[in-house]
């Protein structure tokens, strides 16, 4: 399988090369802002996957998971909540299952740092460009980009003329989506842009006892106001609001014998224990409700000798989660009304200038405040149910006494976590043009960060052990604590890069760069003394090639990389299968090759794709030495082909996307706990067939057309019931879209 797929991609590249000479059409130049200034993709010595607004429309990119399908180095999955989304690049990333955890892949919207990855999981609306930057971006982008960064750039208001679009889609599972945008001038130097979307869909997990799970009921709206003096100053005021309501996140399961026997004894149906049939029967409804607001002010001022940019932003969100922990009709354990909230303020000032024709530089300062919170209502959010004793007593939990001694139905957990973070950073980056062919880039960023965490958790139990010994089973789920913990750290990240351009069509580069991921405190588990985990530090070396060949008919880019991650923030489940714990007891090494291409072998055919070969992706020191990183395959690839044919004052187009991911672990468990069921592969085929002209676009589309059944994540079995959960990717979906462009 591995050789066959990679050979196919190589063969198609060769087709593009061999037939390019007969083509008069060329590839358009791609402009990116990876270095926080507009540059040609082929002149930026950074590994970047770039997607334009045309790419987004043609491929049907509506959310972040679609983006991952088209980027071999990027993997995205969720488990108990969309807010816990795990973004990994080249195998490195973290699920923010604990609000204290920071991401490894930084998310930026219009230059604004979005600290909670889950805020990027809503529908993409009115996007100008998306850039996926691979490797540490610590100098220009700051902390929590040690694996890379995703930069989303939304469209600006149009000062020249009125424009807009209206798009409506319908599909299976009762899917309906409406997206609209309007923009135009208000006066000679003021323009507006207003856009939004509404998305509804029934769930694709068939629930035998209630509403189907993994449905969608989301909407968002964004407004922008541009004031341009046509002289030196440009001001953009932006505001957005997002609301999400879904029954995410369903999981298919294999239930233990005790649960299935208990179901039959109550006259209920035993689980079929087919973890890929999308057929479930949880005892309580799953729920995820979120609201988020983002307001920003961006100023660009031409000083004459330099460009000054100021980005001020405020972000606020809140969400709550509920789901059946044991995922059965029995009342074993449940999580209800688990409430989270947060807000942030950021300010960045950046100066970009040149010294003659030989040096370009940027200097900047960044300030950031963030508050994250869980609980605070004074009400419990985790409960042991009426059937807990019956089911748990049939499991081997390693106790020498009856489970009823340490646990009783109604036992519960309540807690309150609130963490304040304050970050201040100074940074600079400069490029020396040593000659027409050589340039040298260096960068430095110093960051000071302070965190203060108020931690409170309490277990309430009527078990005999609690009365006699002051402890109960729930103390193994969350360690009781009432403490205020503080940490203050500073760090320096750096970049050194050399680029050589032997001709206008080829660039070679070599770089070394560092990145840092913030440490913090485990909010749920550990004593006060061992709650803290340290910063994670990454050092990456890269050798790269960027080439534009055959008179701009083939673009071929490649990067070889090697990374060492010290103090790796290992994130693993507790032995009970409930909750996770983060520690710095590991060192990780990754290495591999990233290949990207785009070609126009025929006047009516465009090919694009990529391949990620991971030579090494394992823990090289610590308790899990030798363990390969989860959610990472030796080989991942994608291939896209677009055919276009003239028809009736327009064109017919046929877009096909194929994504492949070799066998890989879908579980963060330690090596000795991994099973065959914790490994899966991915073969996705998406297609879109449509007709369009300057005003109209009508298309039929399908995603996962082969109905490939695979788990994006698995977890360790729930110790108290034997339940084994499989979080499955979306099955086959299809529909039609009509778009009117004004």
N, C-alpha and C positions, 0 to 999 in steps of 0.2 A: 504493500500500500504506500509506504513511504517513498520508494523509488518511483513508482508509477506516477504519483502526483507531482513530484518534483520534476520528473522527466517531461511531463505534459507542459508545465510552465516553461521550462527551458525551450521546448520545441516551439511553442507559440512565440517566444521572444525571437527565435531564429527566423520564423516566418516573417515577423515584422521587419527584421533586418534585411532579409533577402528580397522582399518585395517593395521596400521603401523607395527604391530608385524609380519606380514607375508612378510614384505619387507626387502630385504638385502641392498637396496640403501639408502644413507644418504644424508643430505643437506651439500653442500660445505660451508666452512667458508667464510664469507663476510668481506673483509678488507675495512675500510673507513679511511678518514683523517679529520673527523669532528673536532678533537682537533688539527689539523694541524700537525699530526704525524700519521703514519700507526698503526692502532689498529683493533682488531676484533670488528665487529658491536655489538656483544653480551657483550663486555666488556666496551663499551662506554656509559657512563651515560647521554646520550643525545638522544632525540627522532629523529631518522633519517630514512627516506625512501631512500634506496640505490638501484640503478639500474646499473648493470654491462653492459659491451659491449654486452654480450650474450642476456641479457634482452632487450636491446635497439634494437638489430637485430630481435629477435624473435617476439617482440610485434609491430615492425614497428614504433618505435618512431622517428619521423623526425623533430618535432619542439616542442616548449615549451607547446603548447596547448595539444599535445599528452601526455606530462609528467603529466599535471594536471588531465587528465582522469584516470591515474593510481595512483594518490595521493589524497585521500579523503580530506585531510586538505588544499590542494592547489586549488585555483581557478584563472583562467586567462581569461580576456576578453579585447577586444579592441572596440573603437568606431570610431572616425573620422580619426584615423591614427594608423598603427601598432606601431608607436613610443610612443603612449599614452597607451600602454598596462598596465592593472591593474593586479598586482600579489597580491593575498591575502593569508595569512596563518592563519588558525583558525579564519577567519573572518576579519582580520586586514590587510589593504593595501590601496594603493593610485594609482590612474591613473595619470600619469604625463602629464595632459592636459595643464598645465602651466609649462614652462621650469624652473620656480623657485622651483617647487615641487621636493622633494626627495622621494625615495621609502621607504616602510616599510619592504620589503623583499629584502635583499641585494643579488646581483648577482655577482658571482666570477667565472672567467675562469682561470684555472691553478694558482689559488691564487691571481689573479689580480681583484681588485674591478672595476666593470663596473657600473658607476653611473646612466646611462640611461637604464632603464629596456628594452626599445624597441630594444636596440642593441642585446638582447638575443632572439629575435623573429625569426631570420633567421634559415635556415635548420641546423640540428645537423649533423656534419660530423666528422668521425674518433674519436669517443668519447670512452674513456676508462671507465668512470664511472660518474654518476650523483648522488649527494647526496642532499636531501632536509632536512634541519635542521629546526626543529620546535622550536618556543620559542625564546626569546631574545638571541642574540649571541654577545652582546656588548663588552665582554672582549677580545676575540681573533679576532673578525671580525670587530669591530668598529661601528661607527654611521650608522644609516639607516639599521640596522638589528634587530630592536626591535620586529618584528613579526617572524623573522627567516632569513634563508639564503639558497640560491641555489648555490651549488658548482659544476661546470662542469670541469672535468679533461680530457684533450685530451691525445691521445696516444703519447708516447715518441718514438724517433728513435730506431731501433733495431741494436745493436752493434754486435750481434752474427751471424745473417744470413739475407738474403734478404727475404722480404715478401711483400704482397700487395693484393689488391682485386680490382675488377671492378664490378659495379652493375648497372643494367639498369631496369627501371620500366616504365610501360605504363598503363594508366587507362582512365576512362571516363572523360568528360569535357576536352578532348584533353591533358590529363596530360602526361608529360614525365619527367623523372628524371634520371640523370646519376651521379654516385658517384664513385670516384676512389681514391686509396691510394697506395703509394709505399714507402718502407723503406729498409734500409740496410746499411752495413758498407762501409765507404770510405777508412778507414785505420784501424789499430789495435785499435785506440782509438777515432775515429771520425765516426759518423753515421749521416744519413739524414732521413727526413720523409717529403713527399710531398703529400698533399691530397686536394681534392676539389669536388664541386658538381655543377650541373646545373639543375635547376628546372623550368619547364614551365607548365602552365595550363590555360585553358580558365576560364572565370568567371562563377560562379554558380547562380548569380542574372541575370535573363533574362531581358535585357534592350530593351524596345520597340523602342527606338529612337537612339541607338548607340551601342557601344561595351558593352558586358556583363561585370558586375562588380565583383570584388574580384577575378581577375585572378592573375597569378604569372609569373614573368620573373626574376628569381633570380640566382645569381651564387656567389660562394666564393672559395677562394683558401688559403691554409695555408702551410707554410714551416717551418721546424725545423731542426736545426743543433746541434748535441750533441757532446761535447768534454769531454771525461772522462779520467782522468790521471791514473785510476786504483789505485790510492794511496789515495789522500785526496780531490781532487777537481773535481767537475763535473759542466759543464757549458752548458746551453741550450739557444740558440738564436732562437726566434720564431717571425714570422711575418704573418699577415693574412690580406686579403682584401675581403670585402663584397660589392656587389651591388644588390639592390633590386628595381624592377620597377613593380608596381601593381596599379590596379584601385580601391584598397581598400580605403574607406570602405563603401560598399553598405549597405543600410538599407531598409527594406520593410516598408511601411507607411500606415497610415490612414489619408487621406487628409480631411480638413474641407470643408464645403459646399461652401464657397466663392471660393476656388481653383477649386473644381469640376465644379461649375457653370461657372467659367471663362474659363476652358478648353473647355467645351461644346460650349460656345459662340464663341470660336475661331475655331470650327470645329475639335477639338481634342477629344480624348477619355478621359472620366472621369476615375479616379482611381477606381479600383474595391473594394478598402478598405478592402482587405483580407491581413492582415499583415504577413501571413505565406505562401503566394503562390510564393515567390521568383520572383515576376514579378514587375518591376519598370520602371519608365520613367522620369529620372532627366533631367533638362534642359542643364546642362553643364557636361563635362566629369570629373570623379573623377581621382585623380592622387596622387601617392606617389612614389617619387624617392629618393633613399638613397645610399650613399657611405660611407664606414667606413674602417679605417685602424687601426691595433693594432700591435705594436712592443714591445717585451719584452725580457729581459735578466735575467735568473735565475741562481744563483750560489749556490751550496751546498759545503761547505768546512768542512772537518773533522779536528777539532782542537786537536783531541786526547781525550780531557776531555769534549768536547762539540761539537755539530753540529751547524754551522753558515749558515743561509740561507739569501740570498739577492734576492729580486724581484724588478726589475726596469721595468716600463712600460710606454708607451706613446700611447694615443688613440686619434683619430681624426675622426670626422664624419660631414656630412652635408646632409640635406634632405629638400624637399619642398612638400607642400600639396595643393591640390585644390579639392573642392567638392561643390555641389549644396546645399546650406543651407536649402532651402525650399523643395528640392527633388521633384520638379514638373517641367513640361515643361513651366510653366510660369516663367517670369523673375522677381522674387520677391527679392531674396538676393543671393549673391554668395561670395565664398571665393576662391581667385586665387593667385597662386604664393606666398604662405605663406612660407617663407624660414627660416630655422633653421640651426644652426651649433654649434659645440662645440669641445673642446679638453681637454685633461687631462694628467697630469704626476703624477706618484706615485712611491714611494720608500719605501720598507719595509725591515728592518733588524730584524732577529729573531734568538735568541740563545736558544738552547735546550740542557739541561744537567741533570745530576743526582748527588745527594749527597748520596754516598753509595748506599744501597739498599732500603732506606726508603723514599727518596724524589726525585721526578721528577719535573723539572720546565722549564718554558719558559719565556724569557724576550725579549721585542721588542720595536722598535720605527717605527712609520709610518708617512710619509709626503705625502701630496696630494695637488695638484693644479688643479683647474678646471675652465674653461670658458664656459658659455652657452650663446647663442645669438639667438635672433629672429628679423627678419626685417633687417634694415640697408641698403636696396637698395634705399630708398627714394621714393619708389612707394607704393601706397595703395594696400592692400590685401583683403579688405572687402568692398563690394559695395551694395547699394540699387538699385534694378532694375526698369525697366519701368513699371512693374505691381505692384509695392509696394503699391502705394497709393490706387489703386482699391481694393486690397485684405485687406490691413491693416485697411481701413476705415470701413470694415464690421465686425471688431472684437471689443470686449469690452476690450479696453486697459486702461480704467480708466481715460481717458482724458476728460476734459470739452470743448475741442475745436477740430476742424478738424485735422486729422493726417497730412494733407498737410501744416499745419502751422509750424510743427516741423520737417518735413522730405520731401525730394524731390528725385526723381530718379537721380541717379548719385552721391548722397552723399556717401562719402567713409571714410575709416579709414586707417591711416598709423601709424606705430610705430616702435620703435627700443628699444629692451631690451638686455642688456648685463650685465652679472653677473660674477664676479670673486670670487672664493672661495679658501681659503687657510686653510688647516687642518694639525695640528701636534698632534700626540698622542704617549703616552708612556704606555706600558701595560706589565702585567706579570700574569702568572698563575702557580700554583704549586699544586702537589698532594702528600700528605703524606700517605704512606702505614703504617697505625697504627698497623696492624697485617696481617695475611694471609687472613683474611676475611673482614677487614674494611679498607676503605681509605677515606680521606678527601681532597677535592679540594677547593681552594680559588683563586679568580682572581680579578684583579683591572685594570681599564684603565682610564687614564686621557686624555681628548681631549680638545684642544683649536681650535676654528674655527672662521674665520673672513670672512665676505661676504660684497662685495660692488656691488651695483646694479645701473647702469645708466638707468633710465627709461624715455622714451619719447613716447608719443602717441598724435595724433592730429586728430580731426574730421573735415572734410571739407564738408560744407553744403551750399546749396543755399536756404534753407527754410527761410521764413520770421522770424522765431524765432531766427535764428542765427544772422540775421542782426539787429534785434531789441533788443534781450536779450543776445546775445553771447552764446547761447546754442541750441542744437538740439537733435533729437531722438537718434542719435548715441552716445551721451554722456551717455546714459543709458546702452550702450553696452560696452563702454570702457571710463573710466574717463580720460580726457586729463591731461597730466602730463609732466613735464620736470624737473627732479630732480635726484640727486645722493643720495642714501640711504645706510647707513652702519650699520652693527651689528657685535658685537664681544661677543662671549660666550665661556665659558668653562664648562665642566661637567665631572662627574666621574661615570662610570658604574662598577658594581661589580657582583661577582658570589660566591656563597657558595653551596657546594654540598657534600653529604655523600653517599657512596655506600657500600653495605653489600653483600658479596658473601657467602651464607651458604654452597654452594656446587659448583662444577665446572660447573653445568648446570643452575644455577639460580643466578640472581643478582637483588637486590632491591636498589632503589636509591631515594633520596629526594633532592630537590634543590630549591634555591631562586636566581633569577637573574634579572638584570635590563638591559634596552636597551633605546637608545635615537635616535630619528629621528630629523634631522636638521630642524630648522625654516627657514624663508626667507621672501620674499616680493612678494605680488601679483603683477604680471607684468601688468595686464590688468585693474583691477578695484580697486577703493578706493582712498581716498585722500592720500596725502603724509604722513599724520599723522597716518592713520589707515591701511596702506598697509602691515605693518609687522605682521607676525604671529610667535609665539614662538616655541621652541623645544617641541616635544611630548615625554613623558617619560612613560616607561612601567616597571611594576614590576610583575613578574610571579613566582608562586610557582608550583612545580611539584612533584608528587609521581609516581614512575615508576617501572615496572617489566620487566626483560628480561630473557627468559627461553628457553632452548634447551632440548626437551623432547623425550622420546621414542627412546633412543639411536641415537639422532641426526636426527630423522625423522620428527620432528615437532619443528618449531621455533615460539614461541608465545610471543609477546611483547605488553605491555600496558602502557599508561601514562595518569594519571589524572592531569588536570591543572586548574589553576585559575589565571587570569590576571586582573590588573587594569591599565588603560591607562589614565594618566593625561594630560591635555592640548591637548586633542585629536584634530588633525587637520581635522575638519569637512569640507568636500568638497561638495558644493551644487551648483546647477544651479541658475543663476539669474532669477528674475521674468519674464524677457522677453523670457527666454528659450535659450538665447544666452550667452555662456560663463559661467564660474564658479567663485566662490570666496571661499577662505580658511580662516577659523577663528578658534581660540582656545576656543570655548565657550562650550566645552563638556567634560564629563568624561565617560569612557566606561569600562564595565566589561565583561569579557568572561570567561567561564568555560566549561569543558567537559571532554570527555574520547576519547583517540586515541588508536585504537587496530590494530595490524599488525600481520599477520601470514604467514607462508610458511610451506608446508608439502609435503611428498612423500608417500601417502597412498598405492600406488602400484608401482611396479618396472618401469612401463611405464607411470606413471601419476604424474605430479607436480601441486600442488594447491598453490595459493598465493592470498592475498587480504588484505583489510583493512577496517576499519569502524571508522568514526568520529561522535561522538555524542556530539552535542553542547547543554549543559544545559542552558547556558545564553550567549547572544551576543547582548547586548543592551546599549544604552546611558542611564547612570544612573544619570546624572546631566546636567543642561543646558537647552537651549530653546527646544531641541528635546528629552527631557527626556522621556524614555519609547520606543523610536524608536529602532527597531531591525536593526542590521547592514545589509546592502545590500550584495548580493552575498554570503550569508551564510545560510545554511539550518540546521535544527535541526538534520537531519541524512543524511550523505553522505557515500557511500560505493563503493568498487570495488572488483571484483572477477576475477581471471585469472586461467585458466586450460590449461595444455599442455599435450597432449597424444603423445607418440612416439612409432612407431612400426618398426622393422627391415624389410627392403625390398631392394633386389638387390644391395648388397654391400653398402647400405646406410640406411637411416631411413625415414619413412613418419612421419610427425608431423602435429598436429592440435592444434592451439592455439586459445583460445576464451577469450575475455576480455569483462566484463560487468561493466558498471559504472552507479551508481544511485545517484541522488541528489534530496532530498525532496523539496517541495514547498519552494521558497525563493524569496525575493525581488530582482528585477533586476534594480532598480532605486535608485539613491542617493537622491531622493527628500525627503522633510520633510514629516512627517507622515500624515498630513492633505491633502497632495497633491498626495498620493499614491492611485492607483486604482486597480481593480482586474486584469487588463491587465499588471500590473507591477509585477506580481507574476507568476513563472513558475517552472517546475520541469524538470529533465533530466533522460532519460533512454537510454543509449548508448550500442550497441552491436557491437563489432568488432571481426572479425575472420581472420585467416590465415591458409591455408592448403598447405603443401609443401613436397618436397622430398629433402634430402641433404646428402652429404658425405663430405669427407675431402676437396674436391675441388669445388663442385658445390652445388648450392642451388636454386631450382626453386619453386616458391610459387604463389598461387592465394590468393587474400585478398579482404576484404571489410570492410569499416568503416561506422558506423551508419547504420547497415543493416536493422534496423526497420524503417529507414527514420524518426526518431523522430524529430519533428519540435519544436524548442524551441528558445527563445530569450536569448542570453547571457547578453544583456543589453537593457534597455528601458530608455527613457528620458522624461522629462516634455514636453508637447505639445508646439510647437512654437507659442508664443502669437500672433504674427502678421499674422499668416495664419491658425492656428489650426492644423498644421501638427503634427502627432504623429509617432515617429520613433521606429522601432524594428530592432535591430542588431541581425541577426539570425546566429546560428551555421551552419556549413557545412552540407548539406544534405547527402544522401547516396552516397558514392564514392566506387569504386572498381577498381581492376586492377591486373596486374601480375608483378612479379619481378624475374629477373635472376641475380645471383651473382656467380662470379668465384673468388675463394680464391687461391692465389699462395702459 
